[in-house]
Amino acid sequence: MPWKKKGLRSVVAISGATLVVGMAALMSAVIGSRSERQMEQAIGRSLSEAAFQMADKLDTDMWARSNQVSVLARIDALRDWPVAQKLVDELKAKDHTLAWVGALDTEGRIMASSGGILLGVNASTRPVYKEGIKGHFVGDVHEAVMLAKLLPNPSGEPMKFVDVATPMLNDEGETVGVLATHFSWDWAREVMLTLMRPMQDRRGLETFIVSADGTVLLGPAGSMGHPLSVGSLAAARTEEIGWAVETWADGKSYVTGYAHSPGHASYPGLGWTVLARQPVEAAYADATALRREIMAWGAGFALLFSALAWFAAGWITRPLQAIADSAARLRRGEPGVEIPEVRGAAEIADLSRTLRDLVASLTKTRNDLVKMEDAAYQDRLTSLPNRRFFEQYAEALANRPGTQPFTILCLDLDGFKPVNDTLGHQAGDAVLRQAGARMSSCLRSDDVLARTGGDEFVIVINPIPGRPTPVVAEIAERLIDAVNEPVLVAGRAVQVGCSIGIASWPENGTTLAQVLEQADKALYTAKRSGRNRAVACTDRADSCTAVV
């Protein structure tokens, strides 16, 4: 019956096309969705890392400026006003970020001033004097007032300063004046441009520096001086570092990395927050292109196979059914399933081989994405470096000629398992993130903190040429105190402790494996000795001693 034969051809043709399109759509959805998640996480982590580096650089520079002014104020020559005039001019000439520096007497009169600007003027009403006469003062960003029309301003934009002032004392400890400085806020723009240069090829990338009251201190045109209210800004003040996908005031969605400025060493910080954002559509561009390519290939194959099926319905029906069954099992996610390699007409064999190649190609793409994920050097939960990064970094450090001795701390959270057992893994994850952030805040920017698995962390205290060697016992004590601070999870205060094992290279081993083994033994000694303490190896004979 002719109509039945025609109907059979139609069914076979439509079935072939539907099969291939369905497979392409399924793989496109799976791979595209996974690619989007992976890209979102990779971009989020990189943006949060960039924000953290900028916040850390701003804090480090402000700490250096604060210390610089404190040291300069102790110079006896600054109390001799004519000599002080030469000194402040020399300071201004050597530091391009120093917009103005002056020495004021106890009445607030400017007795020495870089370039002679405002010399003799009474500045007793200005915050730089009013706060500086009381004690060491670091002020937040503000626009120039008295100096606005007296200093060169090539850009024409409002001049902004960061103030640092401190009392000048005589030999009896009496206040005889104030050393006042205005550092140009353009310094922060230089930091931003320098740190963001490696990411300048990212479409739509923008960076913000926000004050403690939520005002944009530095950012894209039109944003400076305006209040900013986004969820990541509030999150930064509790989590300090992280990333989120959120909608901004312009109604667009952005992947936003954030980092809070906690200060550095003796400098407590001014509560700044750094935000780095990229539009979601730009972040997902590669994943969208991959999804479209998969669909295009699927549509092309569907057209080819439906035409072959129309002209070879009698030969195609049986092997095509076998292919369709395998495809259905693939769709259900059954393991070990492959498209069968059937025999018969050349077109049928081509169909079978082509489908196998398509699935193999899509599977290879998926496996490549998995390998890319496995090759990542960052722990997804805490945004810290992972075990692979630590091992490669420490090995390179130990094998590099001329490396100074360095110390490794192995850390394990005490009381973490009950948190997971009683409050769930989400609570445990929150505790791990907070613990990682707190440990980071106890370290210098040159030290390395990595999460090696579960509730285990490891720290490399780096040697820094020209700087004093840090006291490891003090670092360990800060780490224990920081981790012991309660963490608020779902309205409950959760507290965990921290045990630390300490070993040094090359004192406790000439290879990384030996040093890690000693640090691990010291860690277990700390746990056996009552937990929440630090124990250090003293030699290679497994001798350990408590340091905290």
Secondary structure as GFF3:
##gff-version 3
##sequence-region A 1 548
A	DSSP	alpha_helix	2	72	.	.	.	ID=ss1
A	DSSP	three_ten_helix	76	79	.	.	.	ID=ss2
A	DSSP	alpha_helix	81	94	.	.	.	ID=ss3
A	DSSP	beta_strand	98	104	.	.	.	ID=ss4
A	DSSP	beta_strand	110	113	.	.	.	ID=ss5
A	DSSP	three_ten_helix	114	116	.	.	.	ID=ss6
A	DSSP	alpha_helix	127	132	.	.	.	ID=ss7
A	DSSP	beta_strand	137	138	.	.	.	ID=ss8
A	DSSP	beta_strand	142	143	.	.	.	ID=ss9
A	DSSP	beta_strand	160	169	.	.	.	ID=ss10
A	DSSP	beta_strand	175	184	.	.	.	ID=ss11
A	DSSP	alpha_helix	186	196	.	.	.	ID=ss12
A	DSSP	three_ten_helix	197	199	.	.	.	ID=ss13
A	DSSP	beta_strand	206	210	.	.	.	ID=ss14
A	DSSP	beta_strand	216	218	.	.	.	ID=ss15
A	DSSP	alpha_helix	231	239	.	.	.	ID=ss16
A	DSSP	beta_strand	241	247	.	.	.	ID=ss17
A	DSSP	beta_strand	253	260	.	.	.	ID=ss18
A	DSSP	beta_strand	273	279	.	.	.	ID=ss19
A	DSSP	alpha_helix	280	283	.	.	.	ID=ss20
A	DSSP	alpha_helix	285	311	.	.	.	ID=ss21
A	DSSP	alpha_helix	313	332	.	.	.	ID=ss22
A	DSSP	alpha_helix	346	374	.	.	.	ID=ss23
A	DSSP	alpha_helix	387	399	.	.	.	ID=ss24
A	DSSP	beta_strand	406	414	.	.	.	ID=ss25
A	DSSP	alpha_helix	416	423	.	.	.	ID=ss26
A	DSSP	alpha_helix	425	441	.	.	.	ID=ss27
A	DSSP	beta_strand	448	453	.	.	.	ID=ss28
A	DSSP	beta_strand	456	461	.	.	.	ID=ss29
A	DSSP	alpha_helix	472	484	.	.	.	ID=ss30
A	DSSP	beta_strand	487	489	.	.	.	ID=ss31
A	DSSP	beta_strand	492	494	.	.	.	ID=ss32
A	DSSP	beta_strand	497	505	.	.	.	ID=ss33
A	DSSP	alpha_helix	512	528	.	.	.	ID=ss34
A	DSSP	beta_strand	534	537	.	.	.	ID=ss35
A	DSSP	beta_strand	544	546	.	.	.	ID=ss36
###
